[in-house]
Each structure stands twice: as structure tokens, then as C-alpha cells.
Amino acid sequence: MKIKICGLFRDCDIDYVNEAMPDFIGFVFAKSRRQVSIEWAEAMRPRLRSEITPVGVFVNESLAKVAKLLKDNIIAMAQLHGEENENYIQALKALTNKPIIKAVRVLSCEDIVAAQHTLADYLLLDNGAGGTGESFDWSLVRQVKQQKPFFLAGGLKADNIEQAIAATKPYTVDLSSGVETDGMKDRDKILEIVRRMRNG
């Protein structure tokens, strides 16, 4: 089971993940309280351990901007949360040949089924628009014959992560607010969740 810690925005957050060693981390370039600048991400990228894959999170961003971040190796994957269509995804893949994650707002089984045909390499199943800290009905995932590997997001934390994995069997679990205290990434929570996942 792979682990992603999303929404790093302080220098010390890089230290925390370097210590914990999740598989992926997320830099949010979209408008959010966790939004980071390209300059900050570029400065942090060399500090991030090479074993950790940095993912850029975008909402309806220009193709050129996302492609440049990928080509400059500031991020290694793009996570798309907006209305980006298949033409956009196809163009981004042609420009960069880098993996793409397409977020899906899960309100029904049909949302998951419809997303299976995307050109994106992975899906990210989330509640609503994302970043809400709330989970969706995990039983919906079981009702769909999964074809694409998916990241599971939305309200995941230490006290429900095992239940979430058992219910959905994701490729990766994606945590943000669940490893925060008072809106800031919490070193102890990050270390604990990664330790539990690795040893579990």
C-alpha cells in the first residue's frame, strides 16, 4: 500500500516527510490555504529525498504551466482536480510523457464508472471538490469493477485508515488534513500513520 502526504507548504514539512518516507507528496498550486508558489516548490525540490515522488495539484491550470513544472522536474506527476477534459490530458501526456492523476468527485457509482475510460494513468477518488476533510461513501467503490489504479482521498486519518483500505483496496491512500494539527502538518501524525501503514 502506497502513501501520499498532500499539501506541504512549510520548509519543515519537507523535513517531516523525509523522515517518514511516504511514497508521494503533494504540492498544491491551486488556490487553497495550502497553496504554494512555483518558486517555493522549486527551492524545496532538491531537499526532498529522491525516493519520494512529488505531485503537483492543479485546478483548471494552463497546459503550458503544468507542462513546464513537469519538464523542469519540479514535480514528477500532475494531479488534476478541475474540468480538464481528455484533450487536455492527451496534450499534457504528449508534451511531457509524465504520469497524470485525474480526480473524481464521487457522489455515485456512475462517477467512478465514467472515469474508468480516462487517458490519465490514475484516478483520485475524493469527496466533492476535494480538500474538504470529509470522506465519501466507500461502499460505492466496491460496487464498481475497478480497472484503473486509484488514490483514495477525503477525510482519511489514523482512526479510519484501516477501515478505508479494507473497504476500497486503493493503490495509494492520500492524506492531508488527517495529518495536521490546527491546520499545520504534524510531524508525529505523519510519522505515526506511515509507521502503521508500513508495519500493518
C-alpha positions in Angstrom: 0.0 0.0 0.0 1.4 3.4 -1.0 1.0 6.6 0.9 0.7 10.2 -0.2 1.0 13.2 2.1 -0.5 16.1 0.3 -0.5 19.9 0.9 3.1 20.5 2.1 3.6 24.3 2.4 6.3 24.9 5.0 10.0 24.1 4.9 9.7 21.9 8.0 7.0 19.8 6.2 9.8 18.6 3.8 11.8 17.6 6.8 8.8 15.6 8.2 8.2 13.6 5.0 11.9 13.0 4.5 11.9 11.4 8.0 8.6 9.5 7.5 9.3 8.4 3.8 5.9 8.2 2.2 5.8 7.3 -1.5 4.3 10.5 -2.7 3.9 14.1 -1.5 1.7 16.8 -2.9 2.4 20.5 -3.7 -0.9 22.4 -4.2 -0.6 25.0 -6.9 -4.3 25.6 -7.0 -6.0 28.3 -4.9 -6.1 26.8 -1.3 -4.9 27.6 2.2 -2.1 25.2 1.4 -1.2 26.8 -2.0 2.5 27.1 -2.7 4.4 29.2 -5.2 6.4 27.7 -8.0 9.5 29.4 -6.5 9.0 27.7 -3.1 8.4 24.3 -4.7 11.5 24.7 -6.9 13.5 25.5 -3.8 12.2 22.6 -1.9 12.5 20.0 -4.6 16.3 19.4 -4.1 15.7 19.0 -0.4 13.1 16.2 -0.9 14.5 12.7 -0.7 14.8 11.1 -4.2 12.7 8.1 -3.2 9.7 10.4 -2.7 7.7 11.3 -5.8 6.4 15.0 -5.8 3.0 15.5 -7.3 1.6 18.9 -8.4 -2.1 19.6 -7.6 -3.9 21.8 -10.1 -7.4 23.1 -10.9 -8.0 24.3 -14.4 -4.4 25.4 -14.8 -2.9 26.3 -18.2 -1.4 23.4 -20.0 1.8 25.3 -20.5 2.3 25.9 -16.8 1.7 22.3 -15.8 3.9 21.0 -18.6 6.8 23.4 -17.6 6.7 22.2 -14.0 6.8 18.6 -15.1 9.6 19.2 -17.7 11.6 21.2 -15.2 11.3 18.2 -12.8 9.8 20.4 -10.0 7.1 17.8 -9.9 7.1 14.3 -11.4 3.3 13.8 -11.7 0.3 16.1 -12.2 -2.9 15.7 -10.3 -5.9 17.4 -12.0 -8.9 18.5 -9.9 -10.7 20.8 -12.3 -12.7 20.4 -15.5 -9.6 19.2 -17.5 -11.0 17.1 -20.4 -9.5 14.2 -22.3 -8.0 16.6 -24.9 -6.1 18.4 -22.1 -4.9 15.1 -20.6 -3.8 13.8 -24.0 -1.9 17.0 -24.8 -0.2 17.0 -21.4 0.9 13.4 -21.9 2.2 14.2 -25.4 4.2 17.2 -24.1 5.7 15.5 -21.0 5.2 11.8 -21.0 4.7 12.0 -17.3 2.0 10.2 -15.2 -1.3 12.0 -14.6 -3.8 11.6 -11.8 -7.4 12.7 -12.6 -9.6 13.5 -9.6 -13.1 12.2 -9.5 -15.9 13.7 -7.3 -17.6 10.6 -6.0 -21.3 11.0 -5.5 -22.4 7.8 -7.1 -21.1 4.6 -8.6 -21.6 6.2 -12.0 -19.0 8.8 -11.3 -16.4 6.1 -10.8 -17.6 4.0 -13.8 -17.5 7.0 -16.1 -13.9 7.9 -15.1 -12.5 4.4 -16.0 -12.1 5.4 -19.6 -9.8 8.4 -19.0 -6.3 8.6 -20.6 -5.0 9.6 -17.1 -2.8 6.9 -15.5 -4.5 7.0 -12.1 -7.8 8.2 -10.6 -8.1 10.0 -7.3 -11.4 9.3 -5.7 -12.5 12.1 -3.4 -15.5 13.7 -1.7 -16.9 16.7 -3.6 -14.4 19.2 -4.8 -11.6 17.9 -2.7 -9.8 19.4 0.3 -13.0 19.1 2.4 -11.6 16.8 5.0 -14.7 14.7 4.6 -14.9 11.1 3.3 -17.4 9.8 0.7 -19.4 6.6 0.9 -16.6 4.0 0.4 -19.1 1.2 -0.3 -19.6 2.8 -3.7 -16.1 1.7 -4.7 -16.9 -2.0 -4.1 -19.9 -1.8 -6.4 -17.6 -0.9 -9.4 -15.3 -3.2 -11.3 -12.1 -1.3 -10.9 -9.8 -1.1 -13.9 -7.6 1.8 -13.1 -5.4 2.1 -10.0 -6.7 4.8 -7.8 -5.6 7.1 -4.9 -8.2 7.3 -2.1 -8.7 10.7 -0.6 -11.1 12.5 1.6 -11.1 12.6 5.4 -8.5 9.9 5.9 -6.8 9.8 9.3 -5.3 7.4 11.8 -8.7 6.2 13.2 -10.3 5.3 9.9 -7.4 4.5 7.5 -7.6 0.7 8.1 -11.3 0.7 7.5 -10.9 2.7 4.4 -8.3 0.4 2.9 -10.4 -2.7 3.7 -13.4 -1.1 2.1 -11.8 0.1 -1.1 -8.4 -1.6 -1.6 -6.8 1.5 -3.1 -3.4 1.8 -4.9 -2.5 4.7 -2.6 -4.0 6.4 0.4 -3.9 10.2 0.2 -3.8 12.2 3.5 -3.7 15.9 4.2 -5.9 17.3 7.0 -5.7 13.9 8.7 -2.0 14.5 9.4 -2.5 18.1 10.6 -3.0 19.9 13.9 -4.5 23.4 13.8 -4.1 23.5 10.0 -0.4 22.7 10.0 1.3 19.4 9.1 2.1 17.5 12.3 5.4 15.6 12.4 4.1 13.0 14.9 0.9 12.3 13.0 2.8 11.9 9.7 5.4 9.5 11.3 2.7 7.5 13.0 0.5 7.0 10.0 3.4 5.9 7.8 4.7 3.6 10.5 1.3 2.0 10.9 0.9 1.5 7.2 4.4 0.1 6.7 4.1 -2.3 9.6 0.4 -3.2 9.2 
